[in-house]
Amino acid sequence: MARSTAESRNASAYWRANVRLLLRLLCVWFLVSYGFGILLVDVLNQVRIPGTGFPLGFWFAQQGSIYVFVALIFVYVWRMNRLDAEFGVAEE
């Protein structure tokens, strides 16, 4: 059965929005894990986390990137649920 032109455009728009969301989240993930944890670690190590005394670069390399990754998963689920509702493909 052939898709109508409107359905095809809607599917293309949905896919583009999905890919844009993924690219944004991957950029955040890359910035935090690679940028903060490796490239900028020396600059960030000049800042200490209050109460612990750990350098901020060390924290990002060891724990911060993991916390951000888990947060990105929740952001992805939340945004995809909104996208699904917006394009009429939400599961009820």
Jmol script that loads the backbone (N, CA, C; Angstrom):
load data "model"
ATOM      1  N   MET A   1       0.842  -1.169   0.000  1.00  0.00           N
ATOM      2  CA  MET A   1       0.000   0.000   0.000  1.00  0.00           C
ATOM      3  C   MET A   1       0.893   1.239   0.000  1.00  0.00           C
ATOM      4  N   ALA A   2       0.659   2.153  -0.885  1.00  0.00           N
ATOM      5  CA  ALA A   2       1.487   3.347  -1.038  1.00  0.00           C
ATOM      6  C   ALA A   2       1.117   4.383   0.020  1.00  0.00           C
ATOM      7  N   ARG A   3       2.126   5.044   0.497  1.00  0.00           N
ATOM      8  CA  ARG A   3       1.902   6.122   1.456  1.00  0.00           C
ATOM      9  C   ARG A   3       1.466   7.374   0.716  1.00  0.00           C
ATOM     10  N   SER A   4       0.655   8.174   1.383  1.00  0.00           N
ATOM     11  CA  SER A   4       0.283   9.452   0.784  1.00  0.00           C
ATOM     12  C   SER A   4       1.452  10.425   0.925  1.00  0.00           C
ATOM     13  N   THR A   5       1.424  11.475   0.161  1.00  0.00           N
ATOM     14  CA  THR A   5       2.488  12.474   0.201  1.00  0.00           C
ATOM     15  C   THR A   5       2.557  13.139   1.567  1.00  0.00           C
ATOM     16  N   ALA A   6       1.410  13.400   2.181  1.00  0.00           N
ATOM     17  CA  ALA A   6       1.376  14.040   3.501  1.00  0.00           C
ATOM     18  C   ALA A   6       2.007  13.122   4.551  1.00  0.00           C
ATOM     19  N   GLU A   7       1.694  11.832   4.486  1.00  0.00           N
ATOM     20  CA  GLU A   7       2.280  10.883   5.434  1.00  0.00           C
ATOM     21  C   GLU A   7       3.786  10.792   5.248  1.00  0.00           C
ATOM     22  N   SER A   8       4.219  10.810   4.013  1.00  0.00           N
ATOM     23  CA  SER A   8       5.644  10.747   3.711  1.00  0.00           C
ATOM     24  C   SER A   8       6.372  11.983   4.233  1.00  0.00           C
ATOM     25  N   ARG A   9       5.788  13.152   4.050  1.00  0.00           N
ATOM     26  CA  ARG A   9       6.393  14.390   4.568  1.00  0.00           C
ATOM     27  C   ARG A   9       6.421  14.379   6.091  1.00  0.00           C
ATOM     28  N   ASN A  10       5.339  13.883   6.696  1.00  0.00           N
ATOM     29  CA  ASN A  10       5.271  13.809   8.151  1.00  0.00           C
ATOM     30  C   ASN A  10       6.344  12.856   8.685  1.00  0.00           C
ATOM     31  N   ALA A  11       6.532  11.727   8.014  1.00  0.00           N
ATOM     32  CA  ALA A  11       7.553  10.768   8.439  1.00  0.00           C
ATOM     33  C   ALA A  11       8.952  11.359   8.279  1.00  0.00           C
ATOM     34  N   SER A  12       9.184  12.095   7.201  1.00  0.00           N
ATOM     35  CA  SER A  12      10.485  12.734   6.991  1.00  0.00           C
ATOM     36  C   SER A  12      10.757  13.802   8.048  1.00  0.00           C
ATOM     37  N   ALA A  13       9.739  14.587   8.373  1.00  0.00           N
ATOM     38  CA  ALA A  13       9.894  15.626   9.400  1.00  0.00           C
ATOM     39  C   ALA A  13      10.163  15.000  10.763  1.00  0.00           C
ATOM     40  N   TYR A  14       9.467  13.913  11.055  1.00  0.00           N
ATOM     41  CA  TYR A  14       9.680  13.202  12.321  1.00  0.00           C
ATOM     42  C   TYR A  14      11.109  12.673  12.394  1.00  0.00           C
ATOM     43  N   TRP A  15      11.593  12.080  11.323  1.00  0.00           N
ATOM     44  CA  TRP A  15      12.944  11.535  11.299  1.00  0.00           C
ATOM     45  C   TRP A  15      13.985  12.645  11.442  1.00  0.00           C
ATOM     46  N   ARG A  16      13.788  13.768  10.751  1.00  0.00           N
ATOM     47  CA  ARG A  16      14.718  14.900  10.869  1.00  0.00           C
ATOM     48  C   ARG A  16      14.765  15.428  12.297  1.00  0.00           C
ATOM     49  N   ALA A  17      13.609  15.547  12.936  1.00  0.00           N
ATOM     50  CA  ALA A  17      13.561  16.022  14.326  1.00  0.00           C
ATOM     51  C   ALA A  17      14.262  15.039  15.250  1.00  0.00           C
ATOM     52  N   ASN A  18      14.089  13.751  14.990  1.00  0.00           N
ATOM     53  CA  ASN A  18      14.744  12.712  15.794  1.00  0.00           C
ATOM     54  C   ASN A  18      16.264  12.791  15.639  1.00  0.00           C
ATOM     55  N   VAL A  19      16.736  12.932  14.423  1.00  0.00           N
ATOM     56  CA  VAL A  19      18.179  13.003  14.171  1.00  0.00           C
ATOM     57  C   VAL A  19      18.765  14.273  14.770  1.00  0.00           C
ATOM     58  N   ARG A  20      18.055  15.405  14.656  1.00  0.00           N
ATOM     59  CA  ARG A  20      18.531  16.651  15.264  1.00  0.00           C
ATOM     60  C   ARG A  20      18.680  16.508  16.770  1.00  0.00           C
ATOM     61  N   LEU A  21      17.695  15.888  17.408  1.00  0.00           N
ATOM     62  CA  LEU A  21      17.759  15.653  18.846  1.00  0.00           C
ATOM     63  C   LEU A  21      18.953  14.778  19.198  1.00  0.00           C
ATOM     64  N   LEU A  22      19.136  13.694  18.456  1.00  0.00           N
ATOM     65  CA  LEU A  22      20.268  12.806  18.716  1.00  0.00           C
ATOM     66  C   LEU A  22      21.604  13.519  18.559  1.00  0.00           C
ATOM     67  N   LEU A  23      21.742  14.330  17.524  1.00  0.00           N
ATOM     68  CA  LEU A  23      22.991  15.048  17.305  1.00  0.00           C
ATOM     69  C   LEU A  23      23.274  16.048  18.423  1.00  0.00           C
ATOM     70  N   ARG A  24      22.255  16.733  18.880  1.00  0.00           N
ATOM     71  CA  ARG A  24      22.444  17.665  20.002  1.00  0.00           C
ATOM     72  C   ARG A  24      22.896  16.939  21.258  1.00  0.00           C
ATOM     73  N   LEU A  25      22.225  15.844  21.561  1.00  0.00           N
ATOM     74  CA  LEU A  25      22.579  15.103  22.771  1.00  0.00           C
ATOM     75  C   LEU A  25      23.969  14.481  22.658  1.00  0.00           C
ATOM     76  N   LEU A  26      24.325  14.007  21.475  1.00  0.00           N
ATOM     77  CA  LEU A  26      25.674  13.470  21.277  1.00  0.00           C
ATOM     78  C   LEU A  26      26.736  14.554  21.412  1.00  0.00           C
ATOM     79  N   CYS A  27      26.431  15.760  20.978  1.00  0.00           N
ATOM     80  CA  CYS A  27      27.380  16.867  21.155  1.00  0.00           C
ATOM     81  C   CYS A  27      27.595  17.176  22.632  1.00  0.00           C
ATOM     82  N   VAL A  28      26.520  17.187  23.404  1.00  0.00           N
ATOM     83  CA  VAL A  28      26.650  17.405  24.848  1.00  0.00           C
ATOM     84  C   VAL A  28      27.477  16.283  25.468  1.00  0.00           C
ATOM     85  N   TRP A  29      27.162  15.048  25.103  1.00  0.00           N
ATOM     86  CA  TRP A  29      27.903  13.901  25.631  1.00  0.00           C
ATOM     87  C   TRP A  29      29.391  14.011  25.287  1.00  0.00           C
ATOM     88  N   PHE A  30      29.710  14.354  24.042  1.00  0.00           N
ATOM     89  CA  PHE A  30      31.096  14.470  23.617  1.00  0.00           C
ATOM     90  C   PHE A  30      31.799  15.594  24.368  1.00  0.00           C
ATOM     91  N   LEU A  31      31.141  16.735  24.498  1.00  0.00           N
ATOM     92  CA  LEU A  31      31.734  17.866  25.197  1.00  0.00           C
ATOM     93  C   LEU A  31      32.058  17.507  26.640  1.00  0.00           C
ATOM     94  N   VAL A  32      31.125  16.859  27.318  1.00  0.00           N
ATOM     95  CA  VAL A  32      31.323  16.535  28.729  1.00  0.00           C
ATOM     96  C   VAL A  32      32.342  15.420  28.905  1.00  0.00           C
ATOM     97  N   SER A  33      32.208  14.340  28.151  1.00  0.00           N
ATOM     98  CA  SER A  33      33.095  13.195  28.386  1.00  0.00           C
ATOM     99  C   SER A  33      34.489  13.418  27.827  1.00  0.00           C
ATOM    100  N   TYR A  34      34.589  13.895  26.600  1.00  0.00           N
ATOM    101  CA  TYR A  34      35.898  14.071  25.982  1.00  0.00           C
ATOM    102  C   TYR A  34      36.473  15.457  26.287  1.00  0.00           C
ATOM    103  N   GLY A  35      35.639  16.474  26.128  1.00  0.00           N
ATOM    104  CA  GLY A  35      36.108  17.841  26.345  1.00  0.00           C
ATOM    105  C   GLY A  35      36.471  18.125  27.790  1.00  0.00           C
ATOM    106  N   PHE A  36      35.508  17.931  28.697  1.00  0.00           N
ATOM    107  CA  PHE A  36      35.751  18.232  30.108  1.00  0.00           C
ATOM    108  C   PHE A  36      36.613  17.180  30.774  1.00  0.00           C
ATOM    109  N   GLY A  37      36.460  15.935  30.390  1.00  0.00           N
ATOM    110  CA  GLY A  37      37.184  14.845  31.057  1.00  0.00           C
ATOM    111  C   GLY A  37      38.602  14.654  30.571  1.00  0.00           C
ATOM    112  N   ILE A  38      38.936  15.113  29.352  1.00  0.00           N
ATOM    113  CA  ILE A  38      40.272  14.879  28.800  1.00  0.00           C
ATOM    114  C   ILE A  38      40.937  16.181  28.365  1.00  0.00           C
ATOM    115  N   LEU A  39      40.308  16.918  27.445  1.00  0.00           N
ATOM    116  CA  LEU A  39      40.953  18.088  26.860  1.00  0.00           C
ATOM    117  C   LEU A  39      41.086  19.257  27.833  1.00  0.00           C
ATOM    118  N   LEU A  40      40.053  19.529  28.597  1.00  0.00           N
ATOM    119  CA  LEU A  40      40.054  20.680  29.498  1.00  0.00           C
ATOM    120  C   LEU A  40      40.324  20.312  30.947  1.00  0.00           C
ATOM    121  N   VAL A  41      40.841  19.118  31.183  1.00  0.00           N
ATOM    122  CA  VAL A  41      41.015  18.650  32.558  1.00  0.00           C
ATOM    123  C   VAL A  41      41.977  19.535  33.339  1.00  0.00           C
ATOM    124  N   ASP A  42      43.028  20.018  32.730  1.00  0.00           N
ATOM    125  CA  ASP A  42      43.988  20.853  33.452  1.00  0.00           C
ATOM    126  C   ASP A  42      43.373  22.184  33.873  1.00  0.00           C
ATOM    127  N   VAL A  43      42.576  22.768  32.994  1.00  0.00           N
ATOM    128  CA  VAL A  43      41.904  24.030  33.318  1.00  0.00           C
ATOM    129  C   VAL A  43      40.877  23.797  34.424  1.00  0.00           C
ATOM    130  N   LEU A  44      40.091  22.734  34.299  1.00  0.00           N
ATOM    131  CA  LEU A  44      39.048  22.449  35.289  1.00  0.00           C
ATOM    132  C   LEU A  44      39.630  22.015  36.631  1.00  0.00           C
ATOM    133  N   ASN A  45      40.817  21.435  36.636  1.00  0.00           N
ATOM    134  CA  ASN A  45      41.436  21.009  37.896  1.00  0.00           C
ATOM    135  C   ASN A  45      41.831  22.187  38.771  1.00  0.00           C
ATOM    136  N   GLN A  46      41.827  23.385  38.239  1.00  0.00           N
ATOM    137  CA  GLN A  46      42.117  24.568  39.044  1.00  0.00           C
ATOM    138  C   GLN A  46      40.939  24.932  39.939  1.00  0.00           C
ATOM    139  N   VAL A  47      39.770  24.380  39.636  1.00  0.00           N
ATOM    140  CA  VAL A  47      38.567  24.614  40.444  1.00  0.00           C
ATOM    141  C   VAL A  47      38.356  23.396  41.328  1.00  0.00           C
ATOM    142  N   ARG A  48      38.108  23.624  42.603  1.00  0.00           N
ATOM    143  CA  ARG A  48      37.840  22.542  43.553  1.00  0.00           C
ATOM    144  C   ARG A  48      36.356  22.475  43.852  1.00  0.00           C
ATOM    145  N   ILE A  49      35.838  21.258  44.017  1.00  0.00           N
ATOM    146  CA  ILE A  49      34.429  21.059  44.371  1.00  0.00           C
ATOM    147  C   ILE A  49      34.288  21.340  45.866  1.00  0.00           C
ATOM    148  N   PRO A  50      33.425  22.280  46.236  1.00  0.00           N
ATOM    149  CA  PRO A  50      33.264  22.623  47.656  1.00  0.00           C
ATOM    150  C   PRO A  50      32.833  21.413  48.487  1.00  0.00           C
ATOM    151  N   GLY A  51      33.417  21.289  49.633  1.00  0.00           N
ATOM    152  CA  GLY A  51      33.062  20.212  50.560  1.00  0.00           C
ATOM    153  C   GLY A  51      33.837  18.936  50.363  1.00  0.00           C
ATOM    154  N   THR A  52      34.366  18.720  49.172  1.00  0.00           N
ATOM    155  CA  THR A  52      35.111  17.489  48.917  1.00  0.00           C
ATOM    156  C   THR A  52      36.585  17.755  48.668  1.00  0.00           C
ATOM    157  N   GLY A  53      36.881  18.886  48.072  1.00  0.00           N
ATOM    158  CA  GLY A  53      38.263  19.211  47.742  1.00  0.00           C
ATOM    159  C   GLY A  53      38.761  18.564  46.464  1.00  0.00           C
ATOM    160  N   PHE A  54      37.917  17.785  45.802  1.00  0.00           N
ATOM    161  CA  PHE A  54      38.327  17.151  44.546  1.00  0.00           C
ATOM    162  C   PHE A  54      38.415  18.183  43.431  1.00  0.00           C
ATOM    163  N   PRO A  55      39.393  18.066  42.554  1.00  0.00           N
ATOM    164  CA  PRO A  55      39.447  18.955  41.385  1.00  0.00           C
ATOM    165  C   PRO A  55      38.285  18.663  40.441  1.00  0.00           C
ATOM    166  N   LEU A  56      37.747  19.718  39.839  1.00  0.00           N
ATOM    167  CA  LEU A  56      36.577  19.579  38.972  1.00  0.00           C
ATOM    168  C   LEU A  56      36.873  18.711  37.749  1.00  0.00           C
ATOM    169  N   GLY A  57      38.067  18.832  37.173  1.00  0.00           N
ATOM    170  CA  GLY A  57      38.431  18.002  36.017  1.00  0.00           C
ATOM    171  C   GLY A  57      38.447  16.523  36.359  1.00  0.00           C
ATOM    172  N   PHE A  58      38.976  16.194  37.527  1.00  0.00           N
ATOM    173  CA  PHE A  58      38.987  14.805  37.989  1.00  0.00           C
ATOM    174  C   PHE A  58      37.563  14.300  38.163  1.00  0.00           C
ATOM    175  N   TRP A  59      36.698  15.144  38.743  1.00  0.00           N
ATOM    176  CA  TRP A  59      35.316  14.737  38.965  1.00  0.00           C
ATOM    177  C   TRP A  59      34.615  14.451  37.645  1.00  0.00           C
ATOM    178  N   PHE A  60      34.792  15.339  36.641  1.00  0.00           N
ATOM    179  CA  PHE A  60      34.173  15.099  35.337  1.00  0.00           C
ATOM    180  C   PHE A  60      34.700  13.816  34.709  1.00  0.00           C
ATOM    181  N   ALA A  61      35.993  13.565  34.828  1.00  0.00           N
ATOM    182  CA  ALA A  61      36.580  12.374  34.222  1.00  0.00           C
ATOM    183  C   ALA A  61      36.087  11.101  34.908  1.00  0.00           C
ATOM    184  N   GLN A  62      35.848  11.157  36.203  1.00  0.00           N
ATOM    185  CA  GLN A  62      35.500   9.948  36.947  1.00  0.00           C
ATOM    186  C   GLN A  62      34.002   9.760  37.148  1.00  0.00           C
ATOM    187  N   GLN A  63      33.287  10.821  37.484  1.00  0.00           N
ATOM    188  CA  GLN A  63      31.871  10.671  37.822  1.00  0.00           C
ATOM    189  C   GLN A  63      30.944  11.556  37.015  1.00  0.00           C
ATOM    190  N   GLY A  64      31.362  12.779  36.768  1.00  0.00           N
ATOM    191  CA  GLY A  64      30.488  13.756  36.128  1.00  0.00           C
ATOM    192  C   GLY A  64      29.989  13.322  34.770  1.00  0.00           C
ATOM    193  N   SER A  65      30.863  12.733  33.980  1.00  0.00           N
ATOM    194  CA  SER A  65      30.431  12.311  32.642  1.00  0.00           C
ATOM    195  C   SER A  65      29.400  11.187  32.727  1.00  0.00           C
ATOM    196  N   ILE A  66      29.504  10.349  33.739  1.00  0.00           N
ATOM    197  CA  ILE A  66      28.517   9.278  33.921  1.00  0.00           C
ATOM    198  C   ILE A  66      27.166   9.876  34.312  1.00  0.00           C
ATOM    199  N   TYR A  67      27.170  10.837  35.250  1.00  0.00           N
ATOM    200  CA  TYR A  67      25.921  11.484  35.653  1.00  0.00           C
ATOM    201  C   TYR A  67      25.264  12.198  34.474  1.00  0.00           C
ATOM    202  N   VAL A  68      26.074  12.894  33.688  1.00  0.00           N
ATOM    203  CA  VAL A  68      25.540  13.600  32.517  1.00  0.00           C
ATOM    204  C   VAL A  68      24.978  12.601  31.515  1.00  0.00           C
ATOM    205  N   PHE A  69      25.655  11.475  31.309  1.00  0.00           N
ATOM    206  CA  PHE A  69      25.166  10.463  30.381  1.00  0.00           C
ATOM    207  C   PHE A  69      23.804   9.930  30.819  1.00  0.00           C
ATOM    208  N   VAL A  70      23.642   9.643  32.089  1.00  0.00           N
ATOM    209  CA  VAL A  70      22.348   9.159  32.596  1.00  0.00           C
ATOM    210  C   VAL A  70      21.282  10.242  32.437  1.00  0.00           C
ATOM    211  N   ALA A  71      21.643  11.495  32.715  1.00  0.00           N
ATOM    212  CA  ALA A  71      20.690  12.593  32.533  1.00  0.00           C
ATOM    213  C   ALA A  71      20.288  12.722  31.069  1.00  0.00           C
ATOM    214  N   LEU A  72      21.238  12.524  30.152  1.00  0.00           N
ATOM    215  CA  LEU A  72      20.928  12.598  28.720  1.00  0.00           C
ATOM    216  C   LEU A  72      19.945  11.512  28.303  1.00  0.00           C
ATOM    217  N   ILE A  73      20.011  10.361  28.923  1.00  0.00           N
ATOM    218  CA  ILE A  73      19.048   9.289  28.627  1.00  0.00           C
ATOM    219  C   ILE A  73      17.636   9.743  28.999  1.00  0.00           C
ATOM    220  N   PHE A  74      17.497  10.350  30.179  1.00  0.00           N
ATOM    221  CA  PHE A  74      16.179  10.826  30.609  1.00  0.00           C
ATOM    222  C   PHE A  74      15.688  11.967  29.723  1.00  0.00           C
ATOM    223  N   VAL A  75      16.587  12.862  29.331  1.00  0.00           N
ATOM    224  CA  VAL A  75      16.210  13.962  28.429  1.00  0.00           C
ATOM    225  C   VAL A  75      15.757  13.383  27.092  1.00  0.00           C
ATOM    226  N   TYR A  76      16.464  12.372  26.583  1.00  0.00           N
ATOM    227  CA  TYR A  76      16.085  11.758  25.308  1.00  0.00           C
ATOM    228  C   TYR A  76      14.690  11.137  25.394  1.00  0.00           C
ATOM    229  N   VAL A  77      14.407  10.421  26.449  1.00  0.00           N
ATOM    230  CA  VAL A  77      13.088   9.796  26.609  1.00  0.00           C
ATOM    231  C   VAL A  77      12.005  10.855  26.686  1.00  0.00           C
ATOM    232  N   TRP A  78      12.242  11.890  27.468  1.00  0.00           N
ATOM    233  CA  TRP A  78      11.261  12.961  27.630  1.00  0.00           C
ATOM    234  C   TRP A  78      11.001  13.662  26.303  1.00  0.00           C
ATOM    235  N   ARG A  79      12.067  14.028  25.583  1.00  0.00           N
ATOM    236  CA  ARG A  79      11.915  14.717  24.302  1.00  0.00           C
ATOM    237  C   ARG A  79      11.291  13.812  23.236  1.00  0.00           C
ATOM    238  N   MET A  80      11.639  12.538  23.217  1.00  0.00           N
ATOM    239  CA  MET A  80      11.041  11.630  22.230  1.00  0.00           C
ATOM    240  C   MET A  80       9.552  11.439  22.494  1.00  0.00           C
ATOM    241  N   ASN A  81       9.149  11.387  23.745  1.00  0.00           N
ATOM    242  CA  ASN A  81       7.722  11.298  24.054  1.00  0.00           C
ATOM    243  C   ASN A  81       6.985  12.526  23.534  1.00  0.00           C
ATOM    244  N   ARG A  82       7.600  13.704  23.672  1.00  0.00           N
ATOM    245  CA  ARG A  82       6.993  14.924  23.140  1.00  0.00           C
ATOM    246  C   ARG A  82       6.964  14.906  21.616  1.00  0.00           C
ATOM    247  N   LEU A  83       8.052  14.444  20.995  1.00  0.00           N
ATOM    248  CA  LEU A  83       8.078  14.349  19.530  1.00  0.00           C
ATOM    249  C   LEU A  83       7.022  13.364  19.023  1.00  0.00           C
ATOM    250  N   ASP A  84       6.918  12.220  19.686  1.00  0.00           N
ATOM    251  CA  ASP A  84       5.914  11.229  19.294  1.00  0.00           C
ATOM    252  C   ASP A  84       4.501  11.817  19.355  1.00  0.00           C
ATOM    253  N   ALA A  85       4.219  12.554  20.425  1.00  0.00           N
ATOM    254  CA  ALA A  85       2.899  13.168  20.563  1.00  0.00           C
ATOM    255  C   ALA A  85       2.690  14.233  19.488  1.00  0.00           C
ATOM    256  N   GLU A  86       3.733  15.009  19.203  1.00  0.00           N
ATOM    257  CA  GLU A  86       3.628  16.080  18.220  1.00  0.00           C
ATOM    258  C   GLU A  86       3.349  15.530  16.810  1.00  0.00           C
ATOM    259  N   PHE A  87       3.953  14.387  16.480  1.00  0.00           N
ATOM    260  CA  PHE A  87       3.774  13.826  15.147  1.00  0.00           C
ATOM    261  C   PHE A  87       2.709  12.736  15.088  1.00  0.00           C
ATOM    262  N   GLY A  88       2.014  12.527  16.184  1.00  0.00           N
ATOM    263  CA  GLY A  88       0.903  11.591  16.197  1.00  0.00           C
ATOM    264  C   GLY A  88       1.298  10.120  16.161  1.00  0.00           C
ATOM    265  N   VAL A  89       2.465   9.797  16.683  1.00  0.00           N
ATOM    266  CA  VAL A  89       2.899   8.397  16.695  1.00  0.00           C
ATOM    267  C   VAL A  89       3.104   7.892  18.122  1.00  0.00           C
ATOM    268  N   ALA A  90       2.531   8.592  19.092  1.00  0.00           N
ATOM    269  CA  ALA A  90       2.706   8.228  20.498  1.00  0.00           C
ATOM    270  C   ALA A  90       1.991   6.928  20.812  1.00  0.00           C
ATOM    271  N   GLU A  91       2.609   6.139  21.670  1.00  0.00           N
ATOM    272  CA  GLU A  91       1.963   4.909  22.141  1.00  0.00           C
ATOM    273  C   GLU A  91       1.016   5.273  23.271  1.00  0.00           C
ATOM    274  N   GLU A  92      -0.158   4.744  23.221  1.00  0.00           N
ATOM    275  CA  GLU A  92      -1.177   5.033  24.242  1.00  0.00           C
ATOM    276  C   GLU A  92      -1.179   3.979  25.290  1.00  0.00           C
TER     277      GLU A  92
END
end "model"
wireframe off; spacefill off
backbone 0.3
color backbone group
